[in-house]
Amino acid sequence: MSIEARSPASDDPLLGRKADEAVPELIARLGDRLFAFSLKFCGNQEDAEDLVQETFLQAFRKWSQFEGRSNPSSWLYRIAARGCQRMNRKRAGEPARIASLDERLPSGSALVARLPSRDDGALDEEMRREAAETVDRALAQLPVGYRLPLVLKEIAELSLREIAQILGIKEATAKTRVHRGRLALRAELTERLGVPSEILGDHPHRVCLDLLRSKMDAMDRGVEFPMHQLELCERCRVFVESLDLAVEACRWVRGGELPEALRRQLTQEFAPPRP
């Protein structure tokens, strides 16, 4: 069943308008966000521009199929997601899965990579640049089945339900892939930039896992983590701080605005004909 058939009715004013009226409005509304999504997914500007152009072209051609049972942004991201999947078939040697939270969480007296202190609430420019570059590389190495849900969540800021509908998967599957994608980014960040430190957890291993799953769920909903930092053991505190930084760095998209030349080209290409 398609996202159109599953989603609630839309009262968007674009519904019922012609493609040459609706698509330029979509470019104005969503062009920047779609380009940021494409840039983060593709990893380079040329491919990102090609993906944006192809997405809006398909939207123009298929506009008559949009019945308003979903909002236009979800419909547009579904087109973009299909483009991503065509561009990124499974690579040779690509892992079928990535590690779960249980496998990523250190236990006992294991060494944990502690990132530089953020007591002042900020990172210096050099550390910010290194974090962004590290996470970008890690994101590009993720299997497409994990990268696509993660970028839809953290860059497009869609809900797990929307992501599941867009990708044609169960919501629980979307959740698992987003969580494991975040963990992979965090692992790469701490490996590259962290300083190994021996940290003993004050809580049993299972309690830490439950707390960190609660943290992930809060990230999914876009709400504050209900546990105060002081209530976490040192192991969980270090883990949560590095997880937050990995997701923040994932969102640091340089050049995330739709390039002006491409915006003009798209707007002119899909504009209504002059009388």
C-alpha atoms as an extended CHARMM CRD file, in Angstrom:
* protein
*
       275  EXT
         1         1  MET       CA              0.0000000000        0.0000000000        0.0000000000  PROA      1               0.0000000000
         2         2  SER       CA              1.3540000000        3.4290000000       -0.8970000000  PROA      2               0.0000000000
         3         3  ILE       CA              1.9660000000        6.3990000000        1.3540000000  PROA      3               0.0000000000
         4         4  GLU       CA             -0.9150000000        8.1340000000       -0.4240000000  PROA      4               0.0000000000
         5         5  ALA       CA             -3.3360000000        5.3970000000        0.6140000000  PROA      5               0.0000000000
         6         6  ARG       CA             -2.1630000000        5.2210000000        4.2250000000  PROA      6               0.0000000000
         7         7  SER       CA             -1.9130000000        8.8690000000        5.1920000000  PROA      7               0.0000000000
         8         8  PRO       CA             -4.6140000000       11.2660000000        6.3940000000  PROA      8               0.0000000000
         9         9  ALA       CA             -6.2170000000       13.6840000000        3.9470000000  PROA      9               0.0000000000
        10        10  SER       CA             -4.2970000000       16.8570000000        3.1980000000  PROA      10              0.0000000000
        11        11  ASP       CA             -5.8780000000       20.3180000000        3.0330000000  PROA      11              0.0000000000
        12        12  ASP       CA             -2.7880000000       21.8130000000        1.4290000000  PROA      12              0.0000000000
        13        13  PRO       CA             -3.7100000000       24.6570000000       -0.9410000000  PROA      13              0.0000000000
        14        14  LEU       CA             -1.5460000000       23.0790000000       -3.6440000000  PROA      14              0.0000000000
        15        15  LEU       CA             -4.0920000000       20.3070000000       -4.0340000000  PROA      15              0.0000000000
        16        16  GLY       CA             -6.0570000000       20.7700000000       -7.2180000000  PROA      16              0.0000000000
        17        17  ARG       CA             -3.5520000000       23.1610000000       -8.7890000000  PROA      17              0.0000000000
        18        18  LYS       CA             -1.7460000000       22.4090000000      -12.0300000000  PROA      18              0.0000000000
        19        19  ALA       CA              1.7840000000       21.0320000000      -12.0340000000  PROA      19              0.0000000000
        20        20  ASP       CA              3.2670000000       24.2340000000      -13.4720000000  PROA      20              0.0000000000
        21        21  GLU       CA              1.7580000000       26.1340000000      -10.5350000000  PROA      21              0.0000000000
        22        22  ALA       CA              2.3510000000       23.5860000000       -7.7770000000  PROA      22              0.0000000000
        23        23  VAL       CA              5.9430000000       22.4990000000       -8.4620000000  PROA      23              0.0000000000
        24        24  PRO       CA              7.4630000000       26.0480000000       -8.4250000000  PROA      24              0.0000000000
        25        25  GLU       CA              5.7260000000       26.4890000000       -5.0520000000  PROA      25              0.0000000000
        26        26  LEU       CA              7.2650000000       23.2240000000       -3.8220000000  PROA      26              0.0000000000
        27        27  ILE       CA             10.6900000000       24.4640000000       -4.9440000000  PROA      27              0.0000000000
        28        28  ALA       CA             10.1930000000       27.6630000000       -2.9430000000  PROA      28              0.0000000000
        29        29  ARG       CA              8.9620000000       25.7830000000        0.1220000000  PROA      29              0.0000000000
        30        30  LEU       CA             11.1680000000       22.7100000000        0.1610000000  PROA      30              0.0000000000
        31        31  GLY       CA             14.0880000000       23.3570000000       -2.1820000000  PROA      31              0.0000000000
        32        32  ASP       CA             16.5680000000       24.1700000000        0.6000000000  PROA      32              0.0000000000
        33        33  ARG       CA             15.5780000000       21.2060000000        2.7620000000  PROA      33              0.0000000000
        34        34  LEU       CA             15.5890000000       18.7930000000       -0.1480000000  PROA      34              0.0000000000
        35        35  PHE       CA             19.0360000000       19.9870000000       -1.2040000000  PROA      35              0.0000000000
        36        36  ALA       CA             20.3570000000       19.6340000000        2.3770000000  PROA      36              0.0000000000
        37        37  PHE       CA             18.9590000000       16.0890000000        2.4700000000  PROA      37              0.0000000000
        38        38  SER       CA             20.4730000000       15.2860000000       -0.9410000000  PROA      38              0.0000000000
        39        39  LEU       CA             23.8600000000       16.7950000000       -0.0730000000  PROA      39              0.0000000000
        40        40  LYS       CA             24.1090000000       14.8280000000        3.1480000000  PROA      40              0.0000000000
        41        41  PHE       CA             22.9740000000       11.6050000000        1.4930000000  PROA      41              0.0000000000
        42        42  CYS       CA             25.0980000000       11.8880000000       -1.6660000000  PROA      42              0.0000000000
        43        43  GLY       CA             28.1830000000       13.3950000000       -0.0450000000  PROA      43              0.0000000000
        44        44  ASN       CA             28.9970000000       15.7440000000       -2.9320000000  PROA      44              0.0000000000
        45        45  GLN       CA             27.3230000000       18.7270000000       -4.5290000000  PROA      45              0.0000000000
        46        46  GLU       CA             27.1820000000       17.4760000000       -8.1150000000  PROA      46              0.0000000000
        47        47  ASP       CA             25.2360000000       14.3180000000       -7.2260000000  PROA      47              0.0000000000
        48        48  ALA       CA             23.0680000000       16.2740000000       -4.7870000000  PROA      48              0.0000000000
        49        49  GLU       CA             22.0730000000       18.7550000000       -7.5000000000  PROA      49              0.0000000000
        50        50  ASP       CA             21.3100000000       15.8770000000       -9.8910000000  PROA      50              0.0000000000
        51        51  LEU       CA             19.0980000000       14.2200000000       -7.2540000000  PROA      51              0.0000000000
        52        52  VAL       CA             17.2080000000       17.4600000000       -6.5560000000  PROA      52              0.0000000000
        53        53  GLN       CA             16.6740000000       18.0950000000      -10.2500000000  PROA      53              0.0000000000
        54        54  GLU       CA             15.4780000000       14.5280000000      -10.8620000000  PROA      54              0.0000000000
        55        55  THR       CA             13.1490000000       14.6840000000       -7.8510000000  PROA      55              0.0000000000
        56        56  PHE       CA             11.4170000000       17.8740000000       -8.9840000000  PROA      56              0.0000000000
        57        57  LEU       CA             11.2440000000       16.5730000000      -12.5590000000  PROA      57              0.0000000000
        58        58  GLN       CA              9.4920000000       13.4080000000      -11.3660000000  PROA      58              0.0000000000
        59        59  ALA       CA              7.2040000000       15.5010000000       -9.1540000000  PROA      59              0.0000000000
        60        60  PHE       CA              6.2340000000       17.5860000000      -12.1730000000  PROA      60              0.0000000000
        61        61  ARG       CA              5.5520000000       14.5370000000      -14.3190000000  PROA      61              0.0000000000
        62        62  LYS       CA              3.5660000000       12.7370000000      -11.6070000000  PROA      62              0.0000000000
        63        63  TRP       CA              1.7630000000       15.6960000000      -10.0530000000  PROA      63              0.0000000000
        64        64  SER       CA             -1.5890000000       14.4780000000      -11.3740000000  PROA      64              0.0000000000
        65        65  GLN       CA             -1.1110000000       11.3320000000       -9.2270000000  PROA      65              0.0000000000
        66        66  PHE       CA             -0.9040000000       13.3540000000       -6.0040000000  PROA      66              0.0000000000
        67        67  GLU       CA             -4.3070000000       12.9670000000       -4.3890000000  PROA      67              0.0000000000
        68        68  GLY       CA             -3.6470000000       14.8200000000       -1.1460000000  PROA      68              0.0000000000
        69        69  ARG       CA             -3.8150000000       11.8500000000        1.2150000000  PROA      69              0.0000000000
        70        70  SER       CA             -0.3220000000       12.7760000000        2.4090000000  PROA      70              0.0000000000
        71        71  ASN       CA              1.3020000000       16.1590000000        2.6960000000  PROA      71              0.0000000000
        72        72  PRO       CA              3.3350000000       17.3070000000       -0.3170000000  PROA      72              0.0000000000
        73        73  SER       CA              6.6470000000       17.1390000000        1.5580000000  PROA      73              0.0000000000
        74        74  SER       CA              6.2200000000       13.4240000000        2.3870000000  PROA      74              0.0000000000
        75        75  TRP       CA              5.2280000000       12.7400000000       -1.2140000000  PROA      75              0.0000000000
        76        76  LEU       CA              8.2800000000       14.6380000000       -2.4790000000  PROA      76              0.0000000000
        77        77  TYR       CA             10.6500000000       12.8170000000       -0.1120000000  PROA      77              0.0000000000
        78        78  ARG       CA              9.2700000000        9.4990000000       -1.2920000000  PROA      78              0.0000000000
        79        79  ILE       CA             10.2520000000       10.4290000000       -4.8420000000  PROA      79              0.0000000000
        80        80  ALA       CA             13.6900000000       11.5320000000       -3.5850000000  PROA      80              0.0000000000
        81        81  ALA       CA             14.1310000000        8.3110000000       -1.5930000000  PROA      81              0.0000000000
        82        82  ARG       CA             13.4880000000        6.2220000000       -4.6920000000  PROA      82              0.0000000000
        83        83  GLY       CA             16.0850000000        8.3040000000       -6.5140000000  PROA      83              0.0000000000
        84        84  CYS       CA             18.5620000000        7.6450000000       -3.6900000000  PROA      84              0.0000000000
        85        85  GLN       CA             17.9550000000        3.9230000000       -3.9000000000  PROA      85              0.0000000000
        86        86  ARG       CA             18.4990000000        3.9200000000       -7.6670000000  PROA      86              0.0000000000
        87        87  MET       CA             21.7440000000        5.8610000000       -7.2470000000  PROA      87              0.0000000000
        88        88  ASN       CA             23.0650000000        3.6410000000       -4.4660000000  PROA      88              0.0000000000
        89        89  ARG       CA             22.6550000000       -0.0380000000       -5.1090000000  PROA      89              0.0000000000
        90        90  LYS       CA             24.2700000000       -2.3690000000       -2.5900000000  PROA      90              0.0000000000
        91        91  ARG       CA             28.0470000000       -2.1020000000       -2.8270000000  PROA      91              0.0000000000
        92        92  ALA       CA             30.3990000000       -5.0650000000       -2.9330000000  PROA      92              0.0000000000
        93        93  GLY       CA             31.5560000000       -5.9260000000        0.5730000000  PROA      93              0.0000000000
        94        94  GLU       CA             28.8540000000       -3.8020000000        2.1940000000  PROA      94              0.0000000000
        95        95  PRO       CA             27.7460000000       -5.2790000000        5.5430000000  PROA      95              0.0000000000
        96        96  ALA       CA             24.2220000000       -6.6290000000        5.7490000000  PROA      96              0.0000000000
        97        97  ARG       CA             23.8170000000       -5.1760000000        9.2440000000  PROA      97              0.0000000000
        98        98  ILE       CA             25.5010000000       -2.8790000000       11.7330000000  PROA      98              0.0000000000
        99        99  ALA       CA             25.9510000000       -3.2580000000       15.4640000000  PROA      99              0.0000000000
       100       100  SER       CA             23.0970000000       -2.8550000000       17.9310000000  PROA      100             0.0000000000
       101       101  LEU       CA             23.0790000000       -0.7960000000       21.1160000000  PROA      101             0.0000000000
       102       102  ASP       CA             23.8160000000       -3.9160000000       23.1560000000  PROA      102             0.0000000000
       103       103  GLU       CA             26.9580000000       -4.5050000000       21.0840000000  PROA      103             0.0000000000
       104       104  ARG       CA             28.0580000000       -0.8480000000       21.1400000000  PROA      104             0.0000000000
       105       105  LEU       CA             27.7430000000       -0.2770000000       24.8950000000  PROA      105             0.0000000000
       106       106  PRO       CA             30.9810000000       -0.9220000000       26.8190000000  PROA      106             0.0000000000
       107       107  SER       CA             30.7510000000       -2.9730000000       29.9980000000  PROA      107             0.0000000000
       108       108  GLY       CA             32.9060000000       -3.6590000000       33.0090000000  PROA      108             0.0000000000
       109       109  SER       CA             36.2010000000       -1.7590000000       32.9150000000  PROA      109             0.0000000000
       110       110  ALA       CA             36.2460000000       -1.3210000000       29.1360000000  PROA      110             0.0000000000
       111       111  LEU       CA             37.9630000000        1.7210000000       27.7290000000  PROA      111             0.0000000000
       112       112  VAL       CA             35.5960000000        4.4120000000       26.5010000000  PROA      112             0.0000000000
       113       113  ALA       CA             36.6080000000        7.1770000000       24.1100000000  PROA      113             0.0000000000
       114       114  ARG       CA             35.8770000000       10.4160000000       25.9310000000  PROA      114             0.0000000000
       115       115  LEU       CA             35.4400000000       13.4650000000       23.7000000000  PROA      115             0.0000000000
       116       116  PRO       CA             36.8860000000       16.8730000000       24.6080000000  PROA      116             0.0000000000
       117       117  SER       CA             34.9600000000       18.6810000000       27.3260000000  PROA      117             0.0000000000
       118       118  ARG       CA             31.9910000000       20.8080000000       26.3120000000  PROA      118             0.0000000000
       119       119  ASP       CA             31.5660000000       22.5030000000       29.6930000000  PROA      119             0.0000000000
       120       120  ASP       CA             31.1230000000       25.8730000000       28.0270000000  PROA      120             0.0000000000
       121       121  GLY       CA             28.3790000000       24.4340000000       25.7970000000  PROA      121             0.0000000000
       122       122  ALA       CA             30.3490000000       24.9590000000       22.6110000000  PROA      122             0.0000000000
       123       123  LEU       CA             33.1250000000       23.4590000000       20.5280000000  PROA      123             0.0000000000
       124       124  ASP       CA             35.9650000000       25.4370000000       19.0540000000  PROA      124             0.0000000000
       125       125  GLU       CA             35.8700000000       25.8740000000       15.2860000000  PROA      125             0.0000000000
       126       126  GLU       CA             38.5910000000       23.3000000000       14.6140000000  PROA      126             0.0000000000
       127       127  MET       CA             36.8770000000       20.5900000000       16.6630000000  PROA      127             0.0000000000
       128       128  ARG       CA             33.5380000000       21.4150000000       15.0480000000  PROA      128             0.0000000000
       129       129  ARG       CA             35.0920000000       21.0710000000       11.5820000000  PROA      129             0.0000000000
       130       130  GLU       CA             36.7460000000       17.7540000000       12.4580000000  PROA      130             0.0000000000
       131       131  ALA       CA             33.5370000000       16.3930000000       13.9510000000  PROA      131             0.0000000000
       132       132  ALA       CA             31.5290000000       17.3620000000       10.8730000000  PROA      132             0.0000000000
       133       133  GLU       CA             34.0630000000       15.8380000000        8.4690000000  PROA      133             0.0000000000
       134       134  THR       CA             34.3020000000       12.6280000000       10.5200000000  PROA      134             0.0000000000
       135       135  VAL       CA             30.5410000000       12.1810000000       10.6780000000  PROA      135             0.0000000000
       136       136  ASP       CA             30.1590000000       12.9790000000        6.9760000000  PROA      136             0.0000000000
       137       137  ARG       CA             32.6630000000       10.2290000000        6.1260000000  PROA      137             0.0000000000
       138       138  ALA       CA             30.9340000000        7.7850000000        8.4500000000  PROA      138             0.0000000000
       139       139  LEU       CA             27.5630000000        8.6220000000        6.9520000000  PROA      139             0.0000000000
       140       140  ALA       CA             28.8510000000        8.0160000000        3.4140000000  PROA      140             0.0000000000
       141       141  GLN       CA             30.0980000000        4.5640000000        4.4840000000  PROA      141             0.0000000000
       142       142  LEU       CA             26.7780000000        3.4540000000        5.9680000000  PROA      142             0.0000000000
       143       143  PRO       CA             24.8250000000        0.9030000000        3.9310000000  PROA      143             0.0000000000
       144       144  VAL       CA             22.0860000000        2.7320000000        2.0430000000  PROA      144             0.0000000000
       145       145  GLY       CA             19.4370000000        0.8590000000        4.0430000000  PROA      145             0.0000000000
       146       146  TYR       CA             20.6530000000        2.6390000000        7.1750000000  PROA      146             0.0000000000
       147       147  ARG       CA             21.8570000000        5.9050000000        5.6660000000  PROA      147             0.0000000000
       148       148  LEU       CA             18.5520000000        6.7610000000        4.0010000000  PROA      148             0.0000000000
       149       149  PRO       CA             16.3470000000        6.4120000000        7.1200000000  PROA      149             0.0000000000
       150       150  LEU       CA             18.9250000000        8.2930000000        9.2040000000  PROA      150             0.0000000000
       151       151  VAL       CA             19.1240000000       11.2310000000        6.7840000000  PROA      151             0.0000000000
       152       152  LEU       CA             15.3290000000       11.3390000000        6.4940000000  PROA      152             0.0000000000
       153       153  LYS       CA             15.1640000000       11.5420000000       10.3050000000  PROA      153             0.0000000000
       154       154  GLU       CA             18.0160000000       13.8960000000       11.1370000000  PROA      154             0.0000000000
       155       155  ILE       CA             18.1400000000       16.1360000000        8.0540000000  PROA      155             0.0000000000
       156       156  ALA       CA             14.5990000000       16.0320000000        6.6780000000  PROA      156             0.0000000000
       157       157  GLU       CA             13.2920000000       15.8550000000       10.2820000000  PROA      157             0.0000000000
       158       158  LEU       CA             10.5530000000       13.3630000000        9.4690000000  PROA      158             0.0000000000
       159       159  SER       CA              8.8540000000       11.1260000000       12.0070000000  PROA      159             0.0000000000
       160       160  LEU       CA              9.5410000000        7.4030000000       12.1390000000  PROA      160             0.0000000000
       161       161  ARG       CA              6.0020000000        6.8070000000       10.8740000000  PROA      161             0.0000000000
       162       162  GLU       CA              6.6130000000        9.0270000000        7.8380000000  PROA      162             0.0000000000
       163       163  ILE       CA              9.9600000000        7.3710000000        7.1740000000  PROA      163             0.0000000000
       164       164  ALA       CA              8.3940000000        3.9170000000        7.3170000000  PROA      164             0.0000000000
       165       165  GLN       CA              5.6790000000        4.9650000000        4.8830000000  PROA      165             0.0000000000
       166       166  ILE       CA              8.1350000000        6.6140000000        2.5070000000  PROA      166             0.0000000000
       167       167  LEU       CA             10.4130000000        3.5680000000        2.4370000000  PROA      167             0.0000000000
       168       168  GLY       CA              7.6580000000        0.9510000000        2.5130000000  PROA      168             0.0000000000
       169       169  ILE       CA              8.9620000000       -0.6870000000        5.7080000000  PROA      169             0.0000000000
       170       170  LYS       CA              7.5600000000       -1.2840000000        9.1820000000  PROA      170             0.0000000000
       171       171  GLU       CA              7.8800000000        1.5510000000       11.6780000000  PROA      171             0.0000000000
       172       172  ALA       CA              9.8290000000       -0.7340000000       14.0160000000  PROA      172             0.0000000000
       173       173  THR       CA             12.3010000000       -1.4200000000       11.1960000000  PROA      173             0.0000000000
       174       174  ALA       CA             12.7000000000        2.3020000000       10.5180000000  PROA      174             0.0000000000
       175       175  LYS       CA             13.3610000000        2.8510000000       14.2280000000  PROA      175             0.0000000000
       176       176  THR       CA             15.9900000000        0.1090000000       14.3810000000  PROA      176             0.0000000000
       177       177  ARG       CA             17.8120000000        1.4450000000       11.3320000000  PROA      177             0.0000000000
       178       178  VAL       CA             17.8090000000        5.0340000000       12.5860000000  PROA      178             0.0000000000
       179       179  HSD       CA             19.1150000000        3.9350000000       15.9930000000  PROA      179             0.0000000000
       180       180  ARG       CA             21.8840000000        1.7960000000       14.5430000000  PROA      180             0.0000000000
       181       181  GLY       CA             22.8230000000        4.5310000000       12.1080000000  PROA      181             0.0000000000
       182       182  ARG       CA             23.2340000000        6.9850000000       14.9880000000  PROA      182             0.0000000000
       183       183  LEU       CA             25.3430000000        4.4610000000       16.8650000000  PROA      183             0.0000000000
       184       184  ALA       CA             27.6020000000        3.9690000000       13.8440000000  PROA      184             0.0000000000
       185       185  LEU       CA             28.1810000000        7.7430000000       13.5580000000  PROA      185             0.0000000000
       186       186  ARG       CA             28.8870000000        7.9780000000       17.2690000000  PROA      186             0.0000000000
       187       187  ALA       CA             31.3520000000        5.0650000000       17.1410000000  PROA      187             0.0000000000
       188       188  GLU       CA             33.2820000000        6.6640000000       14.2760000000  PROA      188             0.0000000000
       189       189  LEU       CA             33.3410000000       10.0500000000       16.0110000000  PROA      189             0.0000000000
       190       190  THR       CA             34.6910000000        8.6720000000       19.2670000000  PROA      190             0.0000000000
       191       191  GLU       CA             37.2180000000        6.4740000000       17.4830000000  PROA      191             0.0000000000
       192       192  ARG       CA             38.6030000000        9.4350000000       15.5260000000  PROA      192             0.0000000000
       193       193  LEU       CA             38.4130000000       12.2080000000       18.0960000000  PROA      193             0.0000000000
       194       194  GLY       CA             38.0280000000       10.5480000000       21.4990000000  PROA      194             0.0000000000
       195       195  VAL       CA             40.6410000000        9.9380000000       24.1560000000  PROA      195             0.0000000000
       196       196  PRO       CA             40.5150000000        6.3930000000       25.6190000000  PROA      196             0.0000000000
       197       197  SER       CA             39.5280000000        6.5300000000       29.2820000000  PROA      197             0.0000000000
       198       198  GLU       CA             38.7830000000        3.7820000000       31.7620000000  PROA      198             0.0000000000
       199       199  ILE       CA             35.2480000000        4.3690000000       32.9540000000  PROA      199             0.0000000000
       200       200  LEU       CA             33.3580000000        2.0540000000       35.2650000000  PROA      200             0.0000000000
       201       201  GLY       CA             29.5880000000        2.1110000000       35.0340000000  PROA      201             0.0000000000
       202       202  ASP       CA             27.7860000000        2.7310000000       38.3420000000  PROA      202             0.0000000000
       203       203  HSD       CA             24.6920000000        0.9620000000       37.0130000000  PROA      203             0.0000000000
       204       204  PRO       CA             24.3190000000       -2.6560000000       35.9060000000  PROA      204             0.0000000000
       205       205  HSD       CA             24.7820000000       -3.1810000000       32.1860000000  PROA      205             0.0000000000
       206       206  ARG       CA             21.0510000000       -3.7800000000       31.6510000000  PROA      206             0.0000000000
       207       207  VAL       CA             20.0990000000       -0.5280000000       33.4170000000  PROA      207             0.0000000000
       208       208  CYS       CA             22.4700000000        1.4190000000       31.1670000000  PROA      208             0.0000000000
       209       209  LEU       CA             20.9230000000       -0.1940000000       28.1100000000  PROA      209             0.0000000000
       210       210  ASP       CA             17.4250000000        0.7610000000       29.2640000000  PROA      210             0.0000000000
       211       211  LEU       CA             18.5110000000        4.3560000000       29.9120000000  PROA      211             0.0000000000
       212       212  LEU       CA             20.1660000000        4.6790000000       26.5270000000  PROA      212             0.0000000000
       213       213  ARG       CA             17.1450000000        3.2330000000       24.7470000000  PROA      213             0.0000000000
       214       214  SER       CA             15.0910000000        5.8730000000       26.5520000000  PROA      214             0.0000000000
       215       215  LYS       CA             17.5430000000        8.4840000000       25.2540000000  PROA      215             0.0000000000
       216       216  MET       CA             17.1210000000        7.1870000000       21.6990000000  PROA      216             0.0000000000
       217       217  ASP       CA             13.3400000000        7.2650000000       22.0140000000  PROA      217             0.0000000000
       218       218  ALA       CA             13.4950000000       10.8900000000       23.1880000000  PROA      218             0.0000000000
       219       219  MET       CA             15.6430000000       11.7410000000       20.1480000000  PROA      219             0.0000000000
       220       220  ASP       CA             13.0660000000       10.0280000000       17.9190000000  PROA      220             0.0000000000
       221       221  ARG       CA             10.2900000000       12.2130000000       19.3270000000  PROA      221             0.0000000000
       222       222  GLY       CA             12.3600000000       15.4010000000       19.3200000000  PROA      222             0.0000000000
       223       223  VAL       CA             11.9130000000       15.9190000000       23.0640000000  PROA      223             0.0000000000
       224       224  GLU       CA             14.3030000000       16.4090000000       25.9450000000  PROA      224             0.0000000000
       225       225  PHE       CA             15.7800000000       13.2840000000       27.5020000000  PROA      225             0.0000000000
       226       226  PRO       CA             13.8110000000       12.8010000000       30.7530000000  PROA      226             0.0000000000
       227       227  MET       CA             16.8360000000       11.8270000000       32.8270000000  PROA      227             0.0000000000
       228       228  HSD       CA             19.0250000000       14.5930000000       34.2370000000  PROA      228             0.0000000000
       229       229  GLN       CA             22.7030000000       14.1530000000       33.3960000000  PROA      229             0.0000000000
       230       230  LEU       CA             23.5670000000       13.8070000000       37.0880000000  PROA      230             0.0000000000
       231       231  GLU       CA             21.2890000000       10.7660000000       37.3720000000  PROA      231             0.0000000000
       232       232  LEU       CA             23.2970000000        8.8910000000       34.7600000000  PROA      232             0.0000000000
       233       233  CYS       CA             26.3610000000        6.8670000000       35.5780000000  PROA      233             0.0000000000
       234       234  GLU       CA             29.6500000000        8.0860000000       34.1070000000  PROA      234             0.0000000000
       235       235  ARG       CA             29.5670000000        5.4480000000       31.3680000000  PROA      235             0.0000000000
       236       236  CYS       CA             26.0940000000        6.5330000000       30.2010000000  PROA      236             0.0000000000
       237       237  ARG       CA             26.9510000000       10.2150000000       30.5260000000  PROA      237             0.0000000000
       238       238  VAL       CA             29.9450000000        9.8810000000       28.2040000000  PROA      238             0.0000000000
       239       239  PHE       CA             27.8880000000        7.7950000000       25.7930000000  PROA      239             0.0000000000
       240       240  VAL       CA             25.0000000000       10.3000000000       25.7120000000  PROA      240             0.0000000000
       241       241  GLU       CA             27.3120000000       13.2870000000       25.2120000000  PROA      241             0.0000000000
       242       242  SER       CA             29.0680000000       11.6440000000       22.2700000000  PROA      242             0.0000000000
       243       243  LEU       CA             25.7550000000       10.5100000000       20.7670000000  PROA      243             0.0000000000
       244       244  ASP       CA             24.3880000000       14.0560000000       20.9540000000  PROA      244             0.0000000000
       245       245  LEU       CA             27.5210000000       15.4190000000       19.3100000000  PROA      245             0.0000000000
       246       246  ALA       CA             27.3790000000       12.8400000000       16.5020000000  PROA      246             0.0000000000
       247       247  VAL       CA             23.7860000000       13.7980000000       15.6660000000  PROA      247             0.0000000000
       248       248  GLU       CA             24.5590000000       17.5300000000       15.9200000000  PROA      248             0.0000000000
       249       249  ALA       CA             27.5070000000       17.0750000000       13.5680000000  PROA      249             0.0000000000
       250       250  CYS       CA             25.2780000000       15.1380000000       11.1730000000  PROA      250             0.0000000000
       251       251  ARG       CA             23.1440000000       18.2800000000       10.8850000000  PROA      251             0.0000000000
       252       252  TRP       CA             26.0230000000       20.6630000000       10.2070000000  PROA      252             0.0000000000
       253       253  VAL       CA             25.4500000000       20.9090000000        6.4770000000  PROA      253             0.0000000000
       254       254  ARG       CA             27.7160000000       23.4190000000        4.8130000000  PROA      254             0.0000000000
       255       255  GLY       CA             26.1320000000       24.9030000000        1.7240000000  PROA      255             0.0000000000
       256       256  GLY       CA             22.7430000000       23.4550000000        2.6370000000  PROA      256             0.0000000000
       257       257  GLU       CA             20.7920000000       26.0810000000        0.7240000000  PROA      257             0.0000000000
       258       258  LEU       CA             19.6710000000       25.2840000000       -2.8070000000  PROA      258             0.0000000000
       259       259  PRO       CA             22.2710000000       26.8780000000       -5.1170000000  PROA      259             0.0000000000
       260       260  GLU       CA             20.8090000000       30.0160000000       -6.6520000000  PROA      260             0.0000000000
       261       261  ALA       CA             21.6680000000       28.9820000000      -10.2140000000  PROA      261             0.0000000000
       262       262  LEU       CA             19.8480000000       25.6600000000       -9.7440000000  PROA      262             0.0000000000
       263       263  ARG       CA             16.8880000000       27.4130000000       -8.1130000000  PROA      263             0.0000000000
       264       264  ARG       CA             16.5420000000       29.7730000000      -11.0840000000  PROA      264             0.0000000000
       265       265  GLN       CA             16.8820000000       26.8920000000      -13.5390000000  PROA      265             0.0000000000
       266       266  LEU       CA             14.2000000000       24.8110000000      -11.8030000000  PROA      266             0.0000000000
       267       267  THR       CA             11.8300000000       27.7290000000      -11.3400000000  PROA      267             0.0000000000
       268       268  GLN       CA             12.0970000000       28.6950000000      -14.9960000000  PROA      268             0.0000000000
       269       269  GLU       CA             11.7830000000       25.1060000000      -16.1900000000  PROA      269             0.0000000000
       270       270  PHE       CA              8.5460000000       24.4240000000      -14.3470000000  PROA      270             0.0000000000
       271       271  ALA       CA              6.9700000000       27.8860000000      -14.4260000000  PROA      271             0.0000000000
       272       272  PRO       CA              3.5460000000       28.3000000000      -16.0660000000  PROA      272             0.0000000000
       273       273  PRO       CA              3.7500000000       29.3360000000      -19.6980000000  PROA      273             0.0000000000
       274       274  ARG       CA              3.3990000000       33.0600000000      -20.3150000000  PROA      274             0.0000000000
       275       275  PRO       CA              0.1510000000       34.1620000000      -21.9630000000  PROA      275             0.0000000000
